[in-house]
Amino acid sequence: MAASEGVKYRCFVGGLAWATGERDLEAAFRPFGEILDAKIISDRETGRSRGFGFVTLSSEQSMRDAIQGMNGKQLGGRSITVNEARPRHSGGRGHEGDGGSGQRRNGSGNSERL
């Protein structure tokens, strides 16, 4: 059964060794069902793995089986964490421009404490 339009059966995979590649990730999850995508997240500046990734499977049952079968298991010499990925929210890092400092710019360009 293929994933319905808009429905994603994605697993978050954390604790990955730096040397683990997308092919390794795909091979580890293949026994649980059809893999639609396997992606390791890399640092934008260095290109180095950030130590986590996502695996998208073709069905909810495959995703559940993968979580049960892989969570806490060894991959690349490290114990990994596998759970259902949360939906990605747009907007990113909160309020743009204030850096989370609790300040805002007033009309004259000066900062004032909130």
C-alpha positions as CSV (number, residue, x, y, z in Angstrom):
1,M,0.0,0.0,0.0
2,A,1.6,3.3,-1.1
3,A,1.5,6.4,1.1
4,S,-1.7,8.4,0.5
5,E,-1.3,11.9,-0.9
6,G,0.0,14.2,1.9
7,V,0.4,11.3,4.4
8,K,4.0,10.5,5.3
9,Y,5.2,7.5,7.2
10,R,8.5,9.0,8.3
11,C,10.8,7.9,11.1
12,F,13.2,10.2,12.8
13,V,16.5,8.4,13.3
14,G,18.9,10.0,15.9
15,G,22.3,9.1,17.3
16,L,23.8,8.2,13.9
17,A,27.6,7.8,13.6
18,W,29.2,10.5,11.5
19,A,30.3,7.8,9.0
20,T,26.8,6.4,8.5
21,G,25.5,7.2,4.9
22,E,22.1,7.3,3.4
23,R,22.7,3.8,1.8
24,D,23.6,2.4,5.2
25,L,20.4,3.9,6.6
26,E,18.3,2.5,3.7
27,A,19.8,-0.9,4.1
28,A,19.2,-1.0,7.8
29,F,15.5,-0.2,7.4
30,R,14.8,-2.2,4.2
31,P,13.7,-5.4,6.1
32,F,10.7,-3.5,7.5
33,G,9.2,-2.5,4.2
34,E,9.5,-0.4,1.0
35,I,11.8,2.6,1.6
36,L,10.6,5.7,-0.3
37,D,13.4,8.0,1.0
38,A,16.3,7.9,3.3
39,K,18.0,11.1,4.2
40,I,20.8,12.1,6.5
41,I,20.8,15.8,7.6
42,S,24.1,17.6,7.0
43,D,25.5,20.8,8.4
44,R,25.1,23.6,5.8
45,E,28.5,25.0,6.3
46,T,30.7,21.9,6.7
47,G,28.6,19.3,4.9
48,R,29.3,16.9,7.8
49,S,26.5,14.7,9.1
50,R,24.5,16.3,12.0
51,G,24.0,12.8,13.4
52,F,20.3,12.3,12.5
53,G,18.2,11.6,9.6
54,F,14.8,10.5,8.3
55,V,13.5,7.3,6.7
56,T,10.1,7.4,4.8
57,L,8.4,4.1,4.4
58,S,5.5,3.1,2.2
59,S,3.0,2.2,4.9
60,E,2.1,2.9,8.5
61,Q,2.6,-0.7,9.5
62,S,6.1,-0.6,8.0
63,M,6.9,2.5,9.9
64,R,5.6,1.0,13.2
65,D,7.6,-2.2,12.6
66,A,10.8,-0.2,11.9
67,I,10.3,1.9,15.1
68,Q,9.8,-1.3,17.1
69,G,12.6,-3.2,15.4
70,M,15.3,-0.4,15.2
71,N,14.9,1.8,18.3
72,G,17.8,1.2,20.6
73,K,19.6,-1.0,18.1
74,Q,23.2,-0.6,16.9
75,L,24.0,1.0,13.6
76,G,27.5,2.0,12.6
77,G,28.7,1.2,16.2
78,R,26.2,3.5,17.9
79,S,22.9,2.9,19.6
80,I,20.2,4.8,17.6
81,T,16.9,6.3,18.5
82,V,14.0,5.8,16.2
83,N,10.6,7.3,16.5
84,E,7.8,8.7,14.4
85,A,8.8,12.0,12.9
86,R,6.8,15.1,13.8
87,P,5.4,17.2,11.1
88,R,7.7,20.0,10.0
89,H,6.3,23.5,10.9
90,S,7.0,26.5,8.7
91,G,8.5,29.6,10.2
92,G,11.7,28.2,11.6
93,R,13.4,29.9,14.5
94,G,10.7,32.2,15.9
95,H,10.8,35.9,15.6
96,E,13.1,37.2,12.9
97,G,15.4,40.1,13.7
98,D,15.2,40.2,17.5
99,G,17.4,37.1,18.1
100,G,15.2,36.2,21.0
101,S,16.7,39.0,23.1
102,G,13.4,40.4,24.4
103,Q,14.0,43.6,22.5
104,R,12.4,45.3,19.6
105,R,13.3,48.2,17.3
106,N,11.2,51.3,17.8
107,G,10.5,53.8,15.0
108,S,13.8,55.6,15.5
109,G,15.9,52.5,15.0
110,N,16.8,52.2,18.7
111,S,16.1,49.1,20.7
112,E,13.7,49.2,23.6
113,R,13.2,46.5,26.2
114,L,9.9,44.6,26.0
